[in-house]
Amino acid sequence: RVEESDDSDLTGVFEDIARTEKSLIMNGWIALSECQPLLSLVDIDLGAAQQLVRRLHGQLISFFLAFVDVCHTYIGQDPEEVRNAIAALLGVSRLAPAEIDSFAQLTWRGLYGLILVRMGRHLEVKVIGKVWGAARDMFTSCAAATDLVPHPELIKATRNAAQAVITHYSFIGGQRLAHFFRDSIQGCDWSSSGEPSDTHFLARVVKDMRRWDTQLARILGDPRKDRDAERRPLNLWKNSMELEMERLLVKKLQAFVRTPFNRNGVEVGILRIAFKALTEYVREATFSKFGLQQIQVDCALLSTFVQGFTEDDDATILCSLLNEVVVSASQRCDNPAFMDAALVEALCEEKKKEFDLE
Protein backbone atom coordinates (compact mmCIF):
# COMPACT_ATOMS: atom_id res chain seq x y z
CA ARG A 1 0.00 0.00 0.00
CA VAL A 2 2.81 2.43 0.86
CA GLU A 3 4.57 1.75 -2.45
CA GLU A 4 1.41 2.83 -4.29
CA SER A 5 0.69 5.90 -2.15
CA ASP A 6 0.90 9.44 -3.47
CA ASP A 7 3.13 11.49 -1.16
CA SER A 8 0.69 14.37 -1.38
CA ASP A 9 -2.20 12.26 -0.07
CA LEU A 10 -1.17 10.36 3.04
CA THR A 11 -4.62 9.68 4.51
CA GLY A 12 -4.53 6.00 3.59
CA VAL A 13 -1.01 5.69 4.96
CA PHE A 14 -2.11 7.03 8.35
CA GLU A 15 -4.94 4.50 8.40
CA ASP A 16 -2.45 1.70 7.75
CA ILE A 17 -0.18 2.94 10.52
CA ALA A 18 -3.06 3.05 12.99
CA ARG A 19 -4.18 -0.46 12.06
CA THR A 20 -0.67 -1.86 12.37
CA GLU A 21 -0.10 -0.28 15.79
CA LYS A 22 -3.48 -1.53 16.99
CA SER A 23 -2.65 -5.01 15.71
CA LEU A 24 0.65 -4.99 17.63
CA ILE A 25 -1.09 -4.11 20.87
CA MET A 26 -3.91 -6.60 20.34
CA ASN A 27 -1.54 -9.47 19.50
CA GLY A 28 0.48 -8.71 22.60
CA TRP A 29 -2.66 -8.66 24.74
CA ILE A 30 -3.93 -11.94 23.24
CA ALA A 31 -0.59 -13.63 23.88
CA LEU A 32 -0.70 -12.48 27.51
CA SER A 33 -4.27 -13.70 27.92
CA GLU A 34 -3.34 -17.13 26.61
CA CYS A 35 -0.51 -17.35 29.13
CA GLN A 36 -2.64 -16.38 32.13
CA PRO A 37 -4.22 -19.85 32.67
CA LEU A 38 -0.72 -21.31 33.05
CA LEU A 39 -0.26 -19.31 36.23
CA SER A 40 -3.06 -21.22 37.98
CA LEU A 41 -1.19 -24.46 37.25
CA VAL A 42 2.00 -23.29 38.93
CA ASP A 43 0.52 -20.92 41.51
CA ILE A 44 1.32 -23.24 44.41
CA ASP A 45 4.95 -23.48 43.31
CA LEU A 46 6.61 -20.09 43.84
CA GLY A 47 9.73 -21.06 41.90
CA ALA A 48 7.71 -22.26 38.91
CA ALA A 49 5.59 -19.09 38.97
CA GLN A 50 8.68 -16.91 38.99
CA GLN A 51 10.16 -18.90 36.11
CA LEU A 52 6.93 -18.44 34.11
CA VAL A 53 7.01 -14.68 34.67
CA ARG A 54 10.68 -14.51 33.69
CA ARG A 55 10.00 -16.46 30.49
CA LEU A 56 7.06 -14.19 29.72
CA HIS A 57 9.27 -11.16 30.31
CA GLY A 58 11.85 -12.55 27.88
CA GLN A 59 9.23 -13.29 25.23
CA LEU A 60 7.89 -9.75 25.45
CA ILE A 61 11.40 -8.42 24.95
CA SER A 62 11.86 -10.69 21.91
CA PHE A 63 8.50 -9.54 20.54
CA PHE A 64 9.48 -5.86 20.56
CA LEU A 65 13.08 -6.51 19.52
CA ALA A 66 11.65 -7.90 16.29
CA PHE A 67 10.72 -4.32 15.38
CA VAL A 68 14.24 -3.18 16.23
CA ASP A 69 15.64 -5.90 13.95
CA VAL A 70 13.32 -4.84 11.11
CA CYS A 71 14.51 -1.22 11.32
CA HIS A 72 18.19 -2.09 11.22
CA THR A 73 17.74 -4.71 8.50
CA TYR A 74 15.76 -2.33 6.29
CA ILE A 75 18.59 0.23 6.25
CA GLY A 76 21.26 -2.38 5.55
CA GLN A 77 22.64 -2.86 9.08
CA ASP A 78 23.29 -6.27 10.63
CA PRO A 79 20.79 -6.80 13.49
CA GLU A 80 23.11 -9.31 15.11
CA GLU A 81 25.81 -6.66 15.45
CA VAL A 82 23.28 -4.32 17.01
CA ARG A 83 22.15 -6.99 19.45
CA ASN A 84 25.75 -7.76 20.42
CA ALA A 85 26.09 -4.12 21.44
CA ILE A 86 23.20 -4.53 23.90
CA ALA A 87 24.91 -6.63 26.54
CA ALA A 88 21.95 -6.65 28.91
CA LEU A 89 19.71 -8.29 26.28
CA LEU A 90 22.12 -10.96 25.04
CA GLY A 91 20.56 -14.38 25.03
CA VAL A 92 17.07 -13.13 24.15
CA SER A 93 15.86 -15.20 21.24
CA ARG A 94 15.39 -13.63 17.81
CA LEU A 95 11.90 -14.10 16.42
CA ALA A 96 11.12 -14.82 12.74
CA PRO A 97 14.70 -14.27 11.48
CA ALA A 98 13.94 -15.36 7.91
CA GLU A 99 10.99 -12.96 7.59
CA ILE A 100 12.97 -10.10 9.10
CA ASP A 101 15.97 -10.78 6.86
CA SER A 102 13.70 -10.36 3.83
CA PHE A 103 13.45 -6.64 4.62
CA ALA A 104 17.04 -6.31 3.41
CA GLN A 105 15.78 -7.05 -0.12
CA LEU A 106 13.32 -4.16 -0.14
CA THR A 107 14.17 -1.02 -2.09
CA TRP A 108 14.59 2.02 0.15
CA ARG A 109 11.52 4.25 0.20
CA GLY A 110 11.64 7.32 2.38
CA LEU A 111 7.95 7.30 3.20
CA TYR A 112 8.13 3.76 4.53
CA GLY A 113 11.22 4.68 6.53
CA LEU A 114 9.34 7.55 8.17
CA ILE A 115 6.50 5.17 9.03
CA LEU A 116 8.99 2.97 10.88
CA VAL A 117 10.26 6.07 12.70
CA ARG A 118 6.75 7.08 13.73
CA MET A 119 5.91 3.56 14.92
CA GLY A 120 9.22 3.30 16.79
CA ARG A 121 8.53 6.51 18.66
CA HIS A 122 5.02 5.31 19.57
CA LEU A 123 6.39 1.97 20.77
CA GLU A 124 9.01 3.70 22.89
CA VAL A 125 6.72 6.29 24.44
CA LYS A 126 3.39 4.45 24.77
CA VAL A 127 2.98 0.89 23.54
CA ILE A 128 5.81 -0.91 25.37
CA GLY A 129 4.75 0.52 28.71
CA LYS A 130 1.09 -0.38 28.08
CA VAL A 131 1.83 -4.00 27.22
CA TRP A 132 4.01 -4.51 30.30
CA GLY A 133 1.34 -2.77 32.41
CA ALA A 134 -1.27 -5.21 31.09
CA ALA A 135 1.04 -8.10 31.96
CA ARG A 136 1.41 -6.92 35.55
CA ASP A 137 -2.37 -6.57 35.87
CA MET A 138 -2.99 -10.07 34.50
CA PHE A 139 -0.42 -11.73 36.76
CA THR A 140 -1.01 -9.58 39.83
CA SER A 141 -1.62 -12.65 42.01
CA CYS A 142 2.00 -13.70 41.46
CA ALA A 143 4.58 -12.03 43.68
CA ALA A 144 7.04 -11.97 40.78
CA ALA A 145 4.65 -9.81 38.76
CA THR A 146 6.34 -6.71 40.17
CA ASP A 147 9.33 -7.61 37.98
CA LEU A 148 7.23 -7.16 34.86
CA VAL A 149 8.54 -3.76 33.85
CA PRO A 150 10.02 -2.77 30.48
CA HIS A 151 13.76 -3.28 30.37
CA PRO A 152 15.52 0.12 29.98
CA GLU A 153 17.80 -1.35 27.32
CA LEU A 154 14.77 -2.40 25.27
CA ILE A 155 13.37 1.13 25.31
CA LYS A 156 16.80 2.48 24.41
CA ALA A 157 17.18 -0.06 21.58
CA THR A 158 13.75 0.90 20.20
CA ARG A 159 14.65 4.58 20.25
CA ASN A 160 18.04 3.92 18.64
CA ALA A 161 16.41 1.87 15.88
CA ALA A 162 14.05 4.71 15.00
CA GLN A 163 17.00 7.11 15.24
CA ALA A 164 18.99 4.98 12.81
CA VAL A 165 16.15 5.02 10.28
CA ILE A 166 15.55 8.79 10.40
CA THR A 167 19.30 9.37 10.13
CA HIS A 168 19.35 7.08 7.08
CA TYR A 169 16.47 9.10 5.60
CA SER A 170 18.57 12.25 5.98
CA PHE A 171 21.68 10.57 4.54
CA ILE A 172 19.85 9.28 1.47
CA GLY A 173 18.25 12.67 0.79
CA GLY A 174 21.58 14.41 1.17
CA GLN A 175 23.31 11.94 -1.13
CA ARG A 176 20.65 12.35 -3.80
CA LEU A 177 21.10 16.12 -3.85
CA ALA A 178 24.87 15.64 -3.72
CA HIS A 179 24.68 13.44 -6.83
CA PHE A 180 22.61 16.12 -8.55
CA PHE A 181 25.27 18.73 -7.72
CA ARG A 182 27.99 16.37 -8.96
CA ASP A 183 26.24 15.84 -12.29
CA SER A 184 25.58 19.59 -12.64
CA ILE A 185 29.17 20.59 -11.93
CA GLN A 186 30.78 17.86 -14.01
CA GLY A 187 28.29 18.21 -16.87
CA CYS A 188 28.90 21.90 -17.48
CA ASP A 189 31.84 23.69 -19.12
CA TRP A 190 32.31 26.38 -16.46
CA SER A 191 35.38 27.79 -18.19
CA SER A 192 33.25 29.04 -21.09
CA SER A 193 30.07 30.07 -19.25
CA GLY A 194 28.21 33.17 -20.31
CA GLU A 195 27.02 35.93 -18.03
CA PRO A 196 24.57 34.44 -15.51
CA SER A 197 20.89 35.14 -15.98
CA ASP A 198 19.28 32.01 -14.53
CA THR A 199 19.88 29.33 -11.90
CA HIS A 200 21.41 25.89 -12.29
CA PHE A 201 20.50 24.40 -8.91
CA LEU A 202 17.49 26.08 -7.30
CA ALA A 203 14.61 24.34 -9.09
CA ARG A 204 15.72 20.81 -8.21
CA VAL A 205 16.63 21.67 -4.61
CA VAL A 206 13.32 23.45 -3.98
CA LYS A 207 11.30 20.63 -5.56
CA ASP A 208 12.97 17.85 -3.56
CA MET A 209 13.07 19.72 -0.26
CA ARG A 210 9.39 20.66 -0.45
CA ARG A 211 8.46 17.07 -1.22
CA TRP A 212 10.46 15.80 1.76
CA ASP A 213 9.04 18.59 3.89
CA THR A 214 5.50 17.39 3.16
CA GLN A 215 6.37 13.82 4.17
CA LEU A 216 8.15 14.87 7.35
CA ALA A 217 5.49 17.32 8.46
CA ARG A 218 2.67 14.79 8.05
CA ILE A 219 4.31 11.58 9.25
CA LEU A 220 6.20 13.12 12.18
CA GLY A 221 3.33 15.45 13.09
CA ASP A 222 5.66 18.45 12.85
CA PRO A 223 4.06 21.03 10.54
CA ARG A 224 5.91 24.08 9.29
CA LYS A 225 5.35 27.29 11.27
CA ASP A 226 4.82 30.70 9.74
CA ARG A 227 8.07 32.64 9.34
CA ASP A 228 8.90 36.32 9.07
CA ALA A 229 8.18 37.54 5.58
CA GLU A 230 11.32 39.66 5.25
CA ARG A 231 14.66 37.92 5.85
CA ARG A 232 17.80 39.43 4.39
CA PRO A 233 21.04 37.57 3.50
CA LEU A 234 22.68 36.76 6.80
CA ASN A 235 26.21 37.82 5.90
CA LEU A 236 25.23 41.45 5.31
CA TRP A 237 25.64 42.15 9.03
CA LYS A 238 28.99 40.38 9.40
CA ASN A 239 32.46 41.79 9.10
CA SER A 240 35.39 40.03 7.42
CA MET A 241 36.66 38.57 10.70
CA GLU A 242 33.26 37.03 11.48
CA LEU A 243 33.03 35.55 8.01
CA GLU A 244 36.54 34.10 8.32
CA MET A 245 35.62 32.53 11.68
CA GLU A 246 32.56 30.98 10.07
CA ARG A 247 34.76 29.56 7.29
CA LEU A 248 37.01 27.91 9.86
CA LEU A 249 34.00 26.40 11.65
CA VAL A 250 32.49 25.19 8.38
CA LYS A 251 35.68 23.34 7.47
CA LYS A 252 35.41 21.38 10.73
CA LEU A 253 31.68 20.71 10.31
CA GLN A 254 30.84 17.03 9.94
CA ALA A 255 28.49 16.22 7.09
CA PHE A 256 27.18 12.91 8.47
CA VAL A 257 25.80 13.18 12.00
CA ARG A 258 22.90 11.66 13.93
CA THR A 259 19.60 13.21 12.91
CA PRO A 260 17.09 14.47 15.53
CA PHE A 261 13.42 13.46 15.56
CA ASN A 262 12.03 16.59 13.94
CA ARG A 263 11.35 18.01 10.51
CA ASN A 264 13.85 20.86 10.65
CA GLY A 265 16.66 18.61 11.89
CA VAL A 266 16.18 16.15 9.03
CA GLU A 267 16.06 18.88 6.41
CA VAL A 268 19.15 20.60 7.79
CA GLY A 269 20.94 17.23 7.71
CA ILE A 270 20.02 16.75 4.05
CA LEU A 271 21.18 20.21 3.05
CA ARG A 272 24.39 20.00 5.10
CA ILE A 273 25.43 16.81 3.29
CA ALA A 274 24.52 18.27 -0.11
CA PHE A 275 26.27 21.62 0.39
CA LYS A 276 29.43 20.01 1.78
CA ALA A 277 29.51 17.80 -1.32
CA LEU A 278 28.96 20.81 -3.59
CA THR A 279 32.06 22.44 -2.10
CA GLU A 280 34.15 19.38 -2.94
CA TYR A 281 32.84 19.13 -6.51
CA VAL A 282 33.51 22.82 -7.13
CA ARG A 283 37.13 22.30 -6.06
CA GLU A 284 37.52 19.83 -8.93
CA ALA A 285 36.28 22.22 -11.62
CA THR A 286 37.81 25.22 -13.41
CA PHE A 287 35.85 28.47 -13.72
CA SER A 288 35.93 31.51 -15.92
CA LYS A 289 34.84 34.87 -14.51
CA PHE A 290 31.25 34.27 -15.58
CA GLY A 291 31.38 30.68 -14.37
CA LEU A 292 32.37 31.95 -10.92
CA GLN A 293 29.58 34.52 -11.05
CA GLN A 294 27.09 31.76 -11.93
CA ILE A 295 28.13 29.86 -8.79
CA GLN A 296 27.83 33.13 -6.84
CA VAL A 297 24.27 33.65 -8.09
CA ASP A 298 23.25 30.05 -7.48
CA CYS A 299 24.60 30.10 -3.92
CA ALA A 300 22.87 33.43 -3.24
CA LEU A 301 19.58 31.90 -4.39
CA LEU A 302 20.13 28.79 -2.30
CA SER A 303 20.91 31.01 0.69
CA THR A 304 17.65 32.85 0.16
CA PHE A 305 15.81 29.55 0.07
CA VAL A 306 17.36 28.03 3.21
CA GLN A 307 16.79 31.23 5.21
CA GLY A 308 13.06 30.83 4.73
CA PHE A 309 13.11 27.04 4.99
CA THR A 310 15.16 26.34 8.13
CA GLU A 311 15.54 27.76 11.62
CA ASP A 312 17.73 30.84 11.99
CA ASP A 313 20.72 29.17 13.67
CA ASP A 314 20.71 26.34 11.13
CA ALA A 315 20.32 28.79 8.24
CA THR A 316 23.46 30.58 9.46
CA ILE A 317 25.47 27.35 9.19
CA LEU A 318 24.02 26.40 5.81
CA CYS A 319 24.67 29.87 4.37
CA SER A 320 28.24 29.64 5.64
CA LEU A 321 28.61 26.37 3.73
CA LEU A 322 27.37 28.12 0.60
CA ASN A 323 29.80 30.98 1.18
CA GLU A 324 32.55 28.37 1.26
CA VAL A 325 31.34 27.05 -2.10
CA VAL A 326 31.77 30.52 -3.61
CA VAL A 327 35.21 30.96 -2.06
CA SER A 328 36.27 27.54 -3.36
CA ALA A 329 35.06 28.44 -6.85
CA SER A 330 37.00 31.72 -6.76
CA GLN A 331 40.14 29.77 -5.94
CA ARG A 332 39.59 27.69 -9.09
CA CYS A 333 39.19 30.77 -11.29
CA ASP A 334 42.11 32.38 -13.17
CA ASN A 335 40.43 35.79 -13.25
CA PRO A 336 38.10 35.93 -10.22
CA ALA A 337 35.64 38.83 -10.27
CA PHE A 338 32.36 38.71 -8.39
CA MET A 339 29.10 40.05 -9.75
CA ASP A 340 27.91 43.34 -8.30
CA ALA A 341 25.80 42.75 -5.18
CA ALA A 342 22.92 44.84 -6.55
CA LEU A 343 22.70 42.66 -9.66
CA VAL A 344 22.76 39.49 -7.55
CA GLU A 345 20.02 40.94 -5.38
CA ALA A 346 17.89 41.75 -8.42
CA LEU A 347 18.22 38.19 -9.74
CA CYS A 348 17.32 36.81 -6.32
CA GLU A 349 14.19 38.98 -6.13
CA GLU A 350 13.10 37.75 -9.56
CA LYS A 351 13.60 34.07 -8.65
CA LYS A 352 11.95 34.51 -5.25
CA LYS A 353 8.71 35.32 -7.04
CA GLU A 354 9.13 32.56 -9.62
CA PHE A 355 9.72 29.88 -6.97
CA ASP A 356 7.42 31.40 -4.32
CA LEU A 357 10.21 31.96 -1.81
CA GLU A 358 8.53 34.97 -0.22
Secondary structure, DSSP 8 states (H G I E B T S, - for coil): -GGG--TT--HHHHHHHHHHHHHHHHHHHHHHHHHHHHHHHHTT-HHHHHHHHHHHHHHHHHHHHHHHHHHHHHTT--HHHHHHT-GGGTT-----HHHHHGGGGS---HHHHHHHHHHHHHIIIIIHHHHHHHHHHHTTTSGGGGG-S--HHHHHHHHHHHHHHHHHHHHHHHHHHHHHHHHHHHTS-GGG-----S-SSHHHHHHHHHHHHHHHHHHTT-------S----GGGG--HHHHHHHHHHHHH--SS----SSHHHHHHHHHHHHHHHHHHHHTTS-B-HHHHHHHHHHHHHHHHHHHHHS-HHHHHHHHHHHHHHHHHHHHTBSS-----HHHHHHHHHHHHHHTT--
